[in-house]
Amino acid sequence: MAYSRFHASVALRTAALALTIVGAAWMIAQTTWYVTISLVLATALAQIVALVRLATQSSRELARFLDAISFDDTSQSFSGLLADSSHRELGLAMTRVLTQLRLVRSEREEQARYFQTLIAHVPVALISADERGGVKLLNMAARRLFGSALAEMRQFVRHGEAFAVGMESIRPGTAAILRMERPTGTLQLKVAVTELALGSIRYRLISLQNIEGEMSAQEMVAWQTVIRVMAHEVMNSLTPVSSLSATAHELVTGVIKQMPPDDPRAAALTDAAEALETVARRSQGLLHFVQNHRRLTKHLATQIEFAPVQRIFARLQRLLANDLATRDIQLTSSVDPETLEIAADIELLDQALINLVRNAIEALRDTPDGRIGLSAHRDSDGRVAIAVADNGPGIVPDQREKIFVPFFTTKRQGSGVGLTLVRQIATAHGATVDVSSTPGGGATVSLPI
């Protein structure tokens, strides 16, 4: 049998206690040494206490071990049990358990940091709220979306009453599309809710995904399909009408030239020639109108390249210098930082900016001291946001969505194509077009690319 310090210690202490008791009994029976007898009895009592403590050492260590587990304290050491063979197995088991707990806790903390980083950087906005409406978590995407931190769900009302009601009423396991109002414009968000319970508290995990680009792309595809079908049918009908009316006009005109001046039929044929000329001219105008709008049905293939925004603005000022001078409109530009570059199809971007500035010029027709401002900066999402702002009469709120509809226009001689083409160019770049009011009056159109 292996040597055990515990067993030897118990045997020695028991033997010492027995000798002490025997000695005390002899002195009580044979002597009157009361002081000595008291000291010997006190020694026997101390030996009993020490023996009990030695016998219960493993129980105390086991209780300390269980307390360490209950408080998740893995810093405790039980090396004292390893020195004795009778307790070594218990000490090794406790040490293994604490080592495994330290390893599990380390892995758990690493996983927690990983998931926290993942949630913080996921591009979808995530919000966690408790049963009382308190917001417990907002990741970075949510902070960028709302512009600041939120403490309670009732603060959603700052982005529109309908948006706040929708956020409150959406049921777990379902999704809805809500309109979110922001100073830079309105966003279409796909909102989904999941409910989970942690202990006795239930939480709602809300995800918000900006689908403005996807909605614009789908809407543009639908309009392109409609325009393509309409253009095809109108062209098929107008082409022969235009050709036949022009031919008939030439024939009638030729007959009139060959008739005597006093022929009574000349007046009626002249009226017919004028009617045919009107039909031919109007048919040609409609054909030109349809051909002008067929460009909306073309797929825009982008050729991305880097270019300084400062250079793009300077080129735009040179192109529109005569129009600006004629209307006495001041055009200013601001780029922050001045070395800012943009990755885009430069030709398409030029076309979009030309349309936006021309719209601003038209809006300033009846505005004295007209001003147009071009600006560019990098927004919180890392995109280059280009804005065209004017100090004109602005755009009526209920018309801000209609202005992107093909053929809709608020200008006196507008075709309703310019802003639709701008939106198409933005969609080709995976971006959207935001329309808002300019502080002090006017309208601002932003193009984040």
Secondary structure, DSSP 8 states (H G I E B T S, - for coil): ----HHHHHHHHHHHHHHHHHHHHHHHHHH---HHHHHHHHHHHHHHHHHHHHHHTHHHHHHHHHHHHHHTT-TT---GGGGGSHHHHHHHHHHHHHHHHHHHHHHHHHHHHHHHHHHHHH-SSEEEEEETTSBEEEE-HHHHHHHSS--SBGGGGGGG-HHHHHHHHH--TT-EEEEEEEETTEEEEEEEEEEEEEETTEEEEEEEEEE-HHHHHHHHHHHHHHHHHHHHHHHHHHHHHHHHHHHHHHHHHHHHHHHS-TT-TTHHHHHHHHHHHHHHHHHHHHHHHHHHHHGGGGS------EEEEHHHHHHHHHHHTHHHHHHHT-EEEEEEESTT-EEEE-HHHHHHHHHHHHHHHHHHTTT-SS-EEEEEEEE-TTS-EEEEEEE-SS---GGGTTGGGSTT---STT--S-HHHHHHHHHHHTT---EEEE-TTSSEEEEEE-
